[in-house]
Amino acid sequence: MSASATPQLAQLTIRADTQETRRASGWLAAAADANRVPAEAAIRLDHCLDEALANVIAHGGASARASPVELELVIRRNSGACAAELTLLYEGVPFDPSGHEPASRPANLAEAQLGGLGLLMLRQFSDAIDYGREDGRNRLRITVNWTEAT
């Protein structure tokens, strides 16, 4: 493959509901496999997708749940430096994750509370998170990087 090969693209549109998250996860796994994304990177990206969709459903409001969620996966390879960029485009309450501090990790199980660790998980499993608004919609891009031998 050349040093700056054409990025590979996969797209899917789903509803913002829990039944569709399984379909989105299956789509991501198939697209990652078809584009030779290493299993470790694909798993990290899938954790991010699950968490991001859970947040859209739980916190995006009625407009998020009533409108389609567009998913796009772009795979970039450049001289062994590789990236999978997963973009979610959806309606709903604006939420820029960079402007919020994630909940702190509990010291032990007794201190753990249900929920509130989504941002921590997104930051732990991704290498970059980018947020913006486009035409009144949220655009969340999650990037996972890896290196391939050239």
C-alpha positions as a LaTeX table, in Angstrom:
\begin{tabular}{lrrr}
\hline
Residue & $x$ (\AA) & $y$ (\AA) & $z$ (\AA) \\
\hline
Met1 & 0.00 & 0.00 & 0.00 \\
Ser2 & 1.35 & 3.45 & $-0.84$ \\
Ala3 & 2.50 & 5.93 & 1.77 \\
Ser4 & $-0.70$ & 8.00 & 1.53 \\
Ala5 & $-3.31$ & 5.56 & 0.30 \\
Thr6 & $-6.88$ & 6.70 & $-0.28$ \\
Pro7 & $-8.86$ & 6.53 & 2.97 \\
Gln8 & $-11.39$ & 3.69 & 3.18 \\
Leu9 & $-14.96$ & 4.69 & 4.06 \\
Ala10 & $-17.98$ & 2.88 & 5.51 \\
Gln11 & $-21.34$ & 4.44 & 6.45 \\
Leu12 & $-24.48$ & 3.42 & 8.32 \\
Thr13 & $-27.62$ & 5.25 & 9.44 \\
Ile14 & $-29.47$ & 4.00 & 12.50 \\
Arg15 & $-32.21$ & 5.06 & 14.90 \\
Ala16 & $-31.14$ & 6.31 & 18.32 \\
Asp17 & $-32.43$ & 3.35 & 20.33 \\
Thr18 & $-30.86$ & 0.43 & 22.16 \\
Gln19 & $-31.92$ & $-2.16$ & 19.56 \\
Glu20 & $-29.91$ & $-0.32$ & 16.91 \\
Thr21 & $-26.73$ & $-0.23$ & 18.98 \\
Arg22 & $-26.22$ & $-3.96$ & 18.32 \\
Arg23 & $-26.58$ & $-3.41$ & 14.59 \\
Ala24 & $-24.12$ & $-0.50$ & 14.76 \\
Ser25 & $-21.62$ & $-2.65$ & 16.65 \\
Gly26 & $-21.93$ & $-5.43$ & 14.05 \\
Trp27 & $-21.48$ & $-2.92$ & 11.22 \\
Leu28 & $-18.37$ & $-1.51$ & 12.90 \\
Ala29 & $-16.87$ & $-4.98$ & 13.43 \\
Ala30 & $-17.49$ & $-5.95$ & 9.79 \\
Ala31 & $-16.10$ & $-2.67$ & 8.43 \\
Ala32 & $-13.03$ & $-2.88$ & 10.68 \\
Asp33 & $-12.41$ & $-6.47$ & 9.63 \\
Ala34 & $-12.84$ & $-5.65$ & 5.93 \\
Asn35 & $-10.30$ & $-2.83$ & 6.30 \\
Arg36 & $-7.76$ & $-4.90$ & 8.27 \\
Val37 & $-8.07$ & $-2.88$ & 11.47 \\
Pro38 & $-6.28$ & $-4.82$ & 14.24 \\
Ala39 & $-8.61$ & $-6.46$ & 16.76 \\
Glu40 & $-7.33$ & $-4.36$ & 19.67 \\
Ala41 & $-8.04$ & $-1.10$ & 17.83 \\
Ala42 & $-11.46$ & $-2.34$ & 16.66 \\
Ile43 & $-12.43$ & $-3.33$ & 20.21 \\
Arg44 & $-11.40$ & 0.08 & 21.57 \\
Leu45 & $-13.45$ & 1.79 & 18.88 \\
Asp46 & $-16.45$ & $-0.46$ & 19.59 \\
His47 & $-16.33$ & 0.46 & 23.31 \\
Cys48 & $-16.36$ & 4.13 & 22.28 \\
Leu49 & $-19.25$ & 3.60 & 19.87 \\
Asp50 & $-21.32$ & 1.83 & 22.55 \\
Glu51 & $-20.69$ & 4.59 & 25.07 \\
Ala52 & $-21.34$ & 7.42 & 22.60 \\
Leu53 & $-24.64$ & 5.87 & 21.43 \\
Ala54 & $-25.70$ & 5.25 & 25.04 \\
Asn55 & $-25.09$ & 8.93 & 25.75 \\
Val56 & $-27.04$ & 10.06 & 22.67 \\
Ile57 & $-29.98$ & 7.89 & 23.72 \\
Ala58 & $-29.89$ & 8.81 & 27.42 \\
His59 & $-28.93$ & 12.49 & 27.26 \\
Gly60 & $-29.62$ & 13.75 & 23.73 \\
Gly61 & $-33.27$ & 14.51 & 24.37 \\
Ala62 & $-36.37$ & 13.80 & 22.33 \\
Ser63 & $-34.94$ & 15.23 & 19.10 \\
Ala64 & $-31.95$ & 12.88 & 19.29 \\
Arg65 & $-34.21$ & 9.85 & 19.74 \\
Ala66 & $-36.58$ & 10.96 & 16.97 \\
Ser67 & $-33.90$ & 11.55 & 14.33 \\
Pro68 & $-31.43$ & 9.29 & 12.54 \\
Val69 & $-27.86$ & 8.89 & 13.72 \\
Glu70 & $-25.37$ & 8.82 & 10.86 \\
Leu71 & $-22.22$ & 6.79 & 11.43 \\
Glu72 & $-19.11$ & 7.06 & 9.29 \\
Leu73 & $-15.89$ & 5.10 & 9.62 \\
Val74 & $-12.80$ & 6.32 & 7.80 \\
Ile75 & $-9.58$ & 4.29 & 7.84 \\
Arg76 & $-6.36$ & 6.17 & 7.09 \\
Arg77 & $-2.95$ & 4.61 & 6.50 \\
Asn78 & 0.22 & 6.62 & 5.96 \\
Ser79 & 3.64 & 4.92 & 6.05 \\
Gly80 & 2.64 & 2.60 & 8.88 \\
Ala81 & 0.82 & 5.24 & 10.93 \\
Cys82 & $-2.85$ & 4.25 & 10.87 \\
Ala83 & $-6.08$ & 5.70 & 12.23 \\
Ala84 & $-9.71$ & 4.69 & 12.39 \\
Glu85 & $-11.97$ & 7.74 & 12.66 \\
Leu86 & $-15.55$ & 7.05 & 13.73 \\
Thr87 & $-17.92$ & 9.98 & 13.32 \\
Leu88 & $-21.42$ & 10.19 & 14.79 \\
Leu89 & $-23.69$ & 12.90 & 13.38 \\
Tyr90 & $-26.94$ & 13.33 & 15.31 \\
Glu91 & $-29.54$ & 15.81 & 16.49 \\
Gly92 & $-30.17$ & 16.61 & 20.11 \\
Val93 & $-28.82$ & 18.58 & 22.99 \\
Pro94 & $-25.39$ & 20.04 & 22.17 \\
Phe95 & $-22.67$ & 18.37 & 24.23 \\
Asp96 & $-18.98$ & 19.06 & 23.78 \\
Pro97 & $-17.07$ & 16.41 & 25.75 \\
Ser98 & $-13.91$ & 18.54 & 25.77 \\
Gly99 & $-15.70$ & 21.11 & 27.94 \\
His100 & $-16.55$ & 18.62 & 30.69 \\
Glu101 & $-14.45$ & 16.82 & 33.22 \\
Pro102 & $-15.14$ & 13.10 & 33.44 \\
Ala103 & $-16.20$ & 11.61 & 36.73 \\
Ser104 & $-13.28$ & 10.43 & 38.81 \\
Arg105 & $-12.54$ & 6.73 & 38.90 \\
Pro106 & $-13.72$ & 5.19 & 42.18 \\
Ala107 & $-10.97$ & 3.94 & 44.49 \\
Asn108 & $-12.83$ & 0.70 & 45.13 \\
Leu109 & $-16.07$ & $-1.12$ & 44.37 \\
Ala110 & $-17.80$ & 0.22 & 47.47 \\
Glu111 & $-17.35$ & 3.79 & 46.17 \\
Ala112 & $-18.53$ & 2.99 & 42.65 \\
Gln113 & $-21.81$ & 4.47 & 41.46 \\
Leu114 & $-23.89$ & 3.50 & 38.47 \\
Gly115 & $-23.24$ & 5.73 & 35.46 \\
Gly116 & $-21.16$ & 8.85 & 35.12 \\
Leu117 & $-18.03$ & 7.19 & 33.73 \\
Gly118 & $-18.84$ & 7.55 & 30.03 \\
Leu119 & $-16.43$ & 10.40 & 29.33 \\
Leu120 & $-13.70$ & 8.62 & 31.24 \\
Met121 & $-14.25$ & 5.52 & 29.09 \\
Leu122 & $-14.29$ & 7.51 & 25.84 \\
Arg123 & $-11.02$ & 9.18 & 26.76 \\
Gln124 & $-9.43$ & 5.94 & 27.95 \\
Phe125 & $-10.24$ & 3.92 & 24.81 \\
Ser126 & $-9.71$ & 6.62 & 22.16 \\
Asp127 & $-6.64$ & 8.52 & 21.06 \\
Ala128 & $-8.56$ & 11.67 & 20.14 \\
Ile129 & $-12.08$ & 13.06 & 20.45 \\
Asp130 & $-13.29$ & 15.98 & 18.37 \\
Tyr131 & $-16.69$ & 17.69 & 18.69 \\
Gly132 & $-18.49$ & 20.26 & 16.58 \\
Arg133 & $-21.94$ & 21.41 & 15.48 \\
Glu134 & $-22.96$ & 21.23 & 11.82 \\
Asp135 & $-26.32$ & 22.55 & 10.63 \\
Gly136 & $-27.77$ & 22.22 & 14.13 \\
Arg137 & $-26.48$ & 18.66 & 14.59 \\
Asn138 & $-23.78$ & 17.27 & 16.84 \\
Arg139 & $-20.68$ & 15.81 & 15.19 \\
Leu140 & $-18.55$ & 13.60 & 17.42 \\
Arg141 & $-15.39$ & 12.13 & 15.91 \\
Ile142 & $-13.54$ & 9.42 & 17.83 \\
Thr143 & $-10.08$ & 8.37 & 16.65 \\
Val144 & $-8.11$ & 5.22 & 17.46 \\
Asn145 & $-4.53$ & 4.93 & 16.19 \\
Trp146 & $-2.19$ & 1.98 & 15.59 \\
Thr147 & 1.06 & 1.27 & 13.78 \\
Glu148 & 1.61 & $-1.24$ & 10.99 \\
Ala149 & 4.88 & $-2.56$ & 9.69 \\
Thr150 & 5.67 & $-1.08$ & 6.28 \\
\hline
\end{tabular}
